[in-house]
Structure formats: C-alpha cells, structure tokens
C-alpha cells in the first residue's frame, strides 16, 4: 500500500461508484465491503487511518454483557456473531480472552453466572467456550491481588481481544489488495452537488496542499463523531445528530495486574463497566463515560477521569497502583446517536443508525468496533439502493483479512502482522533488528515496514498506530521519536525542517 500510487489512482479515475468519507472502523469496513462487491471504491481520511476513536478502544471484541442488562438482546446477539466472524477472519489480530467477574454477594454468583450462560447461548455455534462459576480460591488465582474481603467467588467467561489500530491497518490493506483506493491525510473540504444531489467531493491533500475533485454515484459519510460536520455540507439546517461521549484508559505495568486473564467490574459509580485487560505485556484499565460539548481529534483526559479509573481499580485489586505508575493515558470519543430528552451518555444505546440526507448522501453513526463488519454491510447495501448500483452479494462474512494465517504463534512479537511478519523478520536479519527503545518491543525494521508498506506518513503514525509505542509507554515513545523521525526523513526524502516539525507535533500529542 503506497500513497503515491493511491494518489495516482485518484487522479486518473473519472468516476467512482462509492466515495467513503472517514477512515476509522466503519469507513474502512465499508471500503472493504464495497470493493469486495466489485464497486469502484474511494476512501478519504483527513488524518491517519484510525487516528480518532477507532484506535482508542478497550481492545475488546465483545457482545456487551451490560447491554443484556439494558434488555438489548438483539445488539448482543449480533455482536457475538460478529465477534466469532472476526476471530475467524483475522486470527492474527483478534483472539479469545478469559475475563473474570468477581462476586461479593452470594446471589451475585448465581445472577451473573446465569446471565453469562445466556450470553454464551446467544453466541450459538460461534461460542468461544463455556462460562464457569468460580470459588473464592479460584477467583483469586485468576486475579492476583483481588480484595478477598466479602468475596464470594466469581464467574469466568470468554470474549475476544484485538489490537484496534492494527485492525484498521489490516482493513486498509485489505481494501487496497482487492482494488479499492484508500487515502489518509486527504480532507473533504466540500461536496459536489448536481441538480441538488451529492455527486462527489472536493479534496485537499493535507501533506502537499494539492486539491482534487472526485465524482461518484454515492457518497457515504462515515466520520464518527465528526458526522455532523460533513452532514452540514449537504444540509446546514439539520440539528446535530450525535452527542460525543469521552472514554479514557490508563496503561500500567503488568506487575500491578499480573496474569493472563482480564478483570470485569460490572458497575462503576457512573453506571458503566470497568475492565483491566492485558495488552502487549502491559495492562489497559478503563473506561469512563463523560459527556463533552464538542468533538476534537485529540481529546484530553481529565484529571478526575484518571483518578476515577485508578480509584475504582484499587477498590478491587490491591497491588499499590498510584498515579505516578501510569505509563500512558489515552482518550477517545464515542459517536452516540442522540435520543430526545436523554442527557446521560452512559445509557445511550450503542446501536448504529443509517440515514440519507436531502442530497442523497448516506450517513452512518453510532455502533461499536465489534459490529463494524455488519455496519459496513448495511451501509453499502443502503448505498447500492440510493445510487441504483448493480446488486452483488456481500462477501465479507468469510473474507480473510490482510495478513491472515492458519496458525498464529502468539508468543511471536510480530504475530499481529500475520503473513507480513516474514518480510519484517527478513529486514531484521538484514541488519535492522535494533530496538527503537530499550523499554519498547519494536525494532527499526518495523519503522521501515510502516513507511514502505503501510502508508505511515508521520512520526505519530508509526509510534501510535503502526506500533503501539505511544499508548504502551509515552515517555519511551518520546525518547524513541528522534530515531524514528530520522529514518522517516530519509525514507520519505524529507529535510531537517520536516523532521523538526514532526518531532514538535509528536511531542505535543505525547505530552
């Protein structure tokens, strides 16, 4: 996947069947679905693939136990099915994970145990394994440091875990592999109208400042929390359709949460759930649900949110975690579809909504990572109807994503590259095996690979999304940045001024 080649495709294509705005989970999934159906497909992302919410999740592919408590069994059933499909289609990126839910009242074990039996039943043939009622001893074996006072045992069950940013890149590569054109750092600055209908987009290449036009049969707006900004280009009289909700996560060393299982705390003070999830030899703890007034591409975690997560974790796990132990904090925004009269974002549904604006643009918002494929299938089907495109069946239920391997060795630090790992290993053997930092597992070979094959255009692209250095250890990522910038400067034929600007931009985000 080479950006210059993708730009050339943009320049030389007179007409597209489907133009997708937004390069997060939904947009990338839609690009794969559309290209797989044979539609001439263009995807445009104004930043990097997965720059926003789609790289800032809890790293779980799950049905959503708490949605059962809300009575949303349809969402749970659909999500569990999609969970199973993803683990088959991208086994190098997503895998089963055992979660433990501690119980502190005798009846909780029965209540949660029964609920998780139903949860597993809803997954049908795509079940990852049965749930298990745990004794006090077994619960504490699974979750070391768990507070034993009043503990009556627990319940263990399976869900899926994945690397969200790596899945974004795999989807972009998959779309490109099957004939789609995908471009990062290309901002849609306006819509092209023909007789009142949206028939294309004006584009600005944010890296070169060049401007283009792309004309197409249908335009899909899949911009997440920014959906209203694009929607207003078609109908500036519309009320806002999305209310953003901020969720933050902290990242700490494994010593504060040893073991391979995840912890599921079913209810926090704000009505959400809290997870502690092993991830790349660290632990991610989160999340919060804070209503925010406006969407920003780089949302900032509030001090009270960080304290909220730490304090709730310490209520259950007594391993001495302090604020100074936090390696990184990241915040993301959920695009929750508004319900009139409902202000509390924690209770807004995570279902997705598809609608057509007055100019015929197809819009999609809401939803969650787990159901990205189903959302993509539905929005492309809607685009087919709106544009009168030739009907072809969805191909993505059984489509293997880029990097798919029959057998995955999860002890291999390059496993999430799948079949591409062999090429990266070759680079390492060619003399590029140096770690970019002693506290990070990434080598310079991965930097070369990200620039040459995964369209990484900035230092942040490499350190935040092609690798996960920034979220695993922000200070180490800052220390590694000059080496990464130097490699990129040479590979991209840039100058020292570019390098210094890159470092300045990255330090702002990392700090």
Buried (B, 14 or more C-beta within 10 A) or exposed (E): BEBEEBBEBBEEBEEBBBBBBBBBBBBBBBBBBBBBBBBBBBBBBBBBBBBBBBBBBBBBBBBBBBBBEEEBBEBBBBBBBBBBBBBBBBBBBBBEBBBBBBBBEEEBBBBBBEBBBEBBEBBEEBBBEEBBBBEBEBBBBBBBBBBEEEBBBBBBBBBBBBBBBBBBBBBBBBBBEBBBBBBBBBBBEEBBBEEEBBBBBBBBBBBEEEEBEBBBBBBBBBBBBBBBEBBEBBEEEEEEBBBBBBBBBBBBBEEBBEBEBBBBBBEBEBEBBBBBBBBBEBBBBBBBBBBBEEBBEEBEBBEEBBEBBBEBBBEBBBBEBEEEBBBBBBBBBBBBBBEEEEEEBBEBBBBBBBBBBEBBBBBBBBBBBBBBBBBBBBBBBBBBEBBEBEEEEBBBBEBBBBBBBEEBEEEEBBBBBBEBBEBBBEBBEEEBEEEBBEBBBBBBBBBBBBBBBBBBBBBBBBBBBBBBBBBBBBEBBBBBBBBBBBBBBEBBEBEEEBBEBBBEEBEEBBE
